[in-house]
Amino acid sequence: MSLLLARQQTAVVNPQPVLELKNLSIAYRSGQRTTRVVEQVSFSILPGEVVALVGESGSGKTTTAQAIIGLLADNGHIEQGSILLNGVDISQWSSRRLDSLRGARISLIPQDPTSSLNPVKTIGEQVAEILAIHRRMSRKEREARVVELLTRVGLTHPQSRLHQYPHELSGGMKQRVLIAIAIALQPALIIADEPTSALDVRVQKRILDLIDELRQEFGTAVLFVTHDLALAAERADRLLVFRKGKVQEQGITAEVLRSPKSDYTRQLFADAPALTPRTAPLPSSQQAAAGHAIVVNRVSKSFSLGGKQAPAFRALDEVSFQVARGSTHSLVGESGSGKTTLARLLLGFQRPDSGQLLIDGVDIALLRGEALRQIRQKIQLVYQNPFASLDPSQTLFQVIAEPLLNFSRLSRAERQTRVLSIVDRVALPADLLQRRPQELSGGQRQRVAIARALILQPQILVLDEATSALDVTVQAQILQLLAQLQQDLGLTYLFISHDLATVRQISHSVSVLNQGKQVDNGEVGAIFARPTSDYTRELIQAIPHYVPATGQGSDHHYAG
């Protein structure tokens, strides 16, 4: 029997939804102005069901989730509609009254595991807190229950974890602690707000598998808030597509994916690499004949962990690969695999312990002083986060023009001409140039970051998770822009990412790093089709992707 059919049969036995929203509208006040951000939203969740809210940033999905658990910002309020929890309308309950529900009947798994745990309290204290609020238990009983919960969510050495602090745990371990807190009282509803967006793909799969196991065990309903359409397609029974505060459409996942009704939903699905996989064309023979823009030859790098007796940490161990001019080479691997270290070496921010790093035939590891500074005109960096990488005190013109002040003696008129040319190249309106970064959307800010990197007319761009902070539609626009720039300017890209679906879409070649070692390297199609290492195979299998079922019915199953 399929999982969805089993849930549908359960729903017949117990037809009352755990959660039901009826015509919910939410607004924010700013001074005398009120802006409605969620409008007439209605949906329900049955026991044991997973419903995903998907859409871009600002679409209203997180605001809807916050309203359910009573955590709207101070200037937010419910204008109309109802929120029924097991048939009881809680939409007008006070925060104090809602405290009796939070953790006991509704739990939240937040997005960022690092900022969601108290850094000055032990793990044991933080898990025990929810038990102390809602249950009468002795200290010994609470500690035993905490150990049981940490064991249940798969943390090794749970007794030892009681006395550790959050900074001593990895991101995946911290998220498991948050899940332990969320399930401590076996709530009827768990709201998972982007619960894995900060995690690597293998850890992400383990966390989602864990939530699914717990849902099946306790019959808990899950409201899954995400902008990752592949995850929603893989994990949810039903989808709700949000745009500008309104539900564009909703329905059984398989049916929405098979025949979306709105143009917006169709575009979202078309822009998601994991739902519509595409492979970049290989470099032409003319490009390959032009040689290699980057050659990495047996590069190693170690770091001291402090103290004379402490062993050195080997971040890179004899890594080698070549990148043809005009092509895109991706570095993939989990946090700590050595990707960013290698990028910093190529940019001359650090020096390797051994090996060669050739940029256009010049070993950057041998350069010093002015020679090192000048070669950076050939290789530029686009950072991950467009919200943090731009100086908020500068206008966009100043942000983009700044590299010219460092590397060339152009007149103001010449700088303005160069800036206007590159802004046009990245499809940014020139009338934005006197604005500050905070006045722009995420996609516009990343276009500014790309323009700044291109202003010196480099041959190589290092793109460090350059699209991971962007919504799927904006990400698709930036990737399309990068492809056009590569075609027009002959640029070479080193694309650093843990998003394997995007890597498969845009790359010509790929290197897979695991704990500083290169475990796979070659043409992207060959690596994805025939990985040579177990690690690469596991990474590929962990990519969330939807596989429609063949045969009758609307059910679907999961690949990987």
URURDA-V853988 format. One record per backbone hydrogen bond with DSSP energy under -0.5 kcal/mol. NH is the residue of the N-H (numbers start at 1). CO is the residue of the C=O. If there is no record, write none. Layout:
nh=NH co=CO
nh=NH co=CO
This chain:
nh=6 co=2
nh=7 co=3
nh=8 co=4
nh=9 co=5
nh=10 co=6
nh=11 co=7
nh=12 co=8
nh=13 co=9
nh=14 co=10
nh=18 co=45
nh=19 co=45
nh=20 co=84
nh=21 co=43
nh=22 co=82
nh=23 co=21
nh=24 co=41
nh=25 co=80
nh=26 co=38
nh=27 co=77
nh=28 co=35
nh=29 co=75
nh=30 co=33
nh=33 co=30
nh=35 co=28
nh=37 co=26
nh=38 co=26
nh=39 co=245
nh=41 co=24
nh=43 co=21
nh=45 co=19
nh=48 co=219
nh=49 co=46
nh=51 co=49
nh=51 co=222
nh=52 co=238
nh=53 co=224
nh=54 co=52
nh=54 co=240
nh=55 co=226
nh=59 co=56
nh=64 co=60
nh=65 co=61
nh=66 co=62
nh=67 co=63
nh=68 co=64
nh=69 co=65
nh=70 co=66
nh=70 co=67
nh=71 co=66
nh=76 co=73
nh=77 co=27
nh=79 co=25
nh=79 co=77
nh=80 co=25
nh=82 co=22
nh=84 co=20
nh=85 co=83
nh=85 co=88
nh=86 co=18
nh=86 co=84
nh=88 co=85
nh=90 co=83
nh=90 co=88
nh=93 co=90
nh=98 co=94
nh=99 co=95
nh=100 co=97
nh=101 co=98
nh=102 co=98
nh=103 co=106
nh=105 co=101
nh=106 co=101
nh=107 co=189
nh=109 co=191
nh=110 co=108
nh=113 co=111
nh=116 co=112
nh=119 co=117
nh=121 co=118
nh=123 co=161
nh=123 co=164
nh=124 co=162
nh=126 co=122
nh=127 co=123
nh=128 co=124
nh=129 co=125
nh=130 co=126
nh=130 co=127
nh=131 co=127
nh=132 co=128
nh=133 co=129
nh=134 co=130
nh=135 co=131
nh=137 co=135
nh=142 co=138
nh=143 co=139
nh=144 co=140
nh=145 co=141
nh=146 co=142
nh=147 co=143
nh=148 co=144
nh=149 co=145
nh=150 co=146
nh=151 co=147
nh=152 co=148
nh=153 co=149
nh=154 co=151
nh=155 co=150
nh=160 co=157
nh=161 co=157
nh=162 co=158
nh=163 co=160
nh=164 co=161
nh=166 co=121
nh=168 co=165
nh=169 co=166
nh=174 co=170
nh=175 co=171
nh=176 co=172
nh=177 co=173
nh=178 co=174
nh=179 co=175
nh=180 co=176
nh=181 co=177
nh=182 co=178
nh=183 co=179
nh=184 co=180
nh=184 co=181
nh=186 co=183
nh=187 co=182
nh=188 co=105
nh=189 co=105
nh=190 co=221
nh=191 co=107
nh=192 co=190
nh=192 co=223
nh=193 co=109
nh=193 co=191
nh=194 co=192
nh=194 co=225
nh=197 co=194
nh=199 co=196
nh=204 co=200
nh=205 co=201
nh=206 co=202
nh=207 co=203
nh=208 co=204
nh=209 co=205
nh=210 co=206
nh=211 co=207
nh=212 co=208
nh=213 co=209
nh=214 co=210
nh=215 co=211
nh=216 co=212
nh=217 co=213
nh=218 co=214
nh=219 co=215
nh=220 co=215
nh=221 co=188
nh=222 co=49
nh=223 co=190
nh=224 co=51
nh=224 co=222
nh=225 co=192
nh=225 co=223
nh=226 co=53
nh=226 co=224
nh=229 co=227
nh=232 co=228
nh=233 co=229
nh=234 co=230
nh=235 co=231
nh=236 co=232
nh=237 co=50
nh=238 co=50
nh=239 co=251
nh=240 co=52
nh=241 co=249
nh=242 co=54
nh=242 co=240
nh=243 co=246
nh=245 co=59
nh=246 co=243
nh=248 co=241
nh=248 co=246
nh=249 co=241
nh=251 co=239
nh=253 co=237
nh=255 co=252
nh=256 co=252
nh=257 co=253
nh=258 co=254
nh=259 co=255
nh=266 co=262
nh=267 co=263
nh=268 co=264
nh=269 co=265
nh=270 co=266
nh=271 co=267
nh=272 co=268
nh=272 co=269
nh=273 co=271
nh=275 co=272
nh=276 co=272
nh=280 co=504
nh=288 co=284
nh=289 co=285
nh=290 co=286
nh=290 co=287
nh=291 co=288
nh=293 co=323
nh=294 co=323
nh=295 co=358
nh=296 co=321
nh=297 co=295
nh=297 co=356
nh=298 co=296
nh=299 co=319
nh=300 co=354
nh=301 co=316
nh=303 co=313
nh=313 co=303
nh=314 co=312
nh=315 co=301
nh=315 co=313
nh=316 co=301
nh=317 co=516
nh=319 co=299
nh=321 co=296
nh=323 co=294
nh=325 co=291
nh=327 co=324
nh=329 co=327
nh=329 co=493
nh=330 co=509
nh=331 co=495
nh=332 co=330
nh=332 co=511
nh=333 co=497
nh=337 co=334
nh=342 co=338
nh=343 co=339
nh=344 co=340
nh=345 co=341
nh=346 co=342
nh=347 co=343
nh=348 co=345
nh=349 co=344
nh=350 co=344
nh=353 co=300
nh=354 co=300
nh=356 co=297
nh=358 co=295
nh=359 co=357
nh=359 co=362
nh=360 co=293
nh=360 co=358
nh=362 co=359
nh=364 co=357
nh=364 co=362
nh=366 co=363
nh=367 co=364
nh=371 co=368
nh=372 co=368
nh=373 co=369
nh=374 co=370
nh=375 co=371
nh=376 co=372
nh=376 co=373
nh=377 co=374
nh=378 co=375
nh=379 co=375
nh=380 co=460
nh=382 co=462
nh=383 co=381
nh=386 co=384
nh=388 co=385
nh=389 co=385
nh=394 co=391
nh=396 co=435
nh=397 co=433
nh=399 co=395
nh=400 co=396
nh=401 co=397
nh=402 co=398
nh=404 co=401
nh=405 co=401
nh=405 co=402
nh=406 co=402
nh=407 co=403
nh=408 co=404
nh=410 co=408
nh=415 co=411
nh=416 co=412
nh=417 co=413
nh=418 co=414
nh=419 co=415
nh=420 co=416
nh=421 co=417
nh=422 co=418
nh=423 co=419
nh=424 co=420
nh=425 co=421
nh=426 co=422
nh=427 co=424
nh=428 co=423
nh=432 co=429
nh=433 co=430
nh=435 co=432
nh=437 co=394
nh=439 co=436
nh=440 co=437
nh=445 co=441
nh=446 co=442
nh=447 co=443
nh=448 co=444
nh=449 co=445
nh=450 co=446
nh=451 co=447
nh=452 co=448
nh=453 co=449
nh=454 co=450
nh=455 co=451
nh=457 co=454
nh=459 co=378
nh=460 co=378
nh=461 co=492
nh=462 co=380
nh=463 co=461
nh=463 co=494
nh=464 co=382
nh=464 co=462
nh=465 co=463
nh=465 co=496
nh=468 co=465
nh=470 co=467
nh=475 co=471
nh=476 co=472
nh=477 co=473
nh=478 co=474
nh=479 co=475
nh=480 co=476
nh=481 co=477
nh=482 co=478
nh=483 co=479
nh=484 co=480
nh=485 co=481
nh=486 co=482
nh=487 co=483
nh=488 co=484
nh=489 co=485
nh=490 co=486
nh=491 co=485
nh=492 co=459
nh=493 co=327
nh=494 co=461
nh=495 co=329
nh=495 co=493
nh=496 co=463
nh=496 co=494
nh=497 co=331
nh=497 co=495
nh=500 co=498
nh=503 co=499
nh=504 co=500
nh=505 co=501
nh=506 co=502
nh=507 co=503
nh=508 co=328
nh=509 co=328
nh=510 co=522
nh=511 co=330
nh=512 co=520
nh=513 co=332
nh=513 co=511
nh=514 co=517
nh=516 co=337
nh=517 co=514
nh=519 co=512
nh=519 co=517
nh=520 co=512
nh=522 co=510
nh=524 co=508
nh=527 co=523
nh=528 co=524
nh=529 co=525
nh=530 co=526
nh=537 co=533
nh=538 co=534
nh=539 co=535
nh=540 co=536
nh=541 co=537
nh=542 co=538
nh=543 co=540
nh=547 co=557
nh=549 co=555
nh=557 co=547
nh=559 co=545
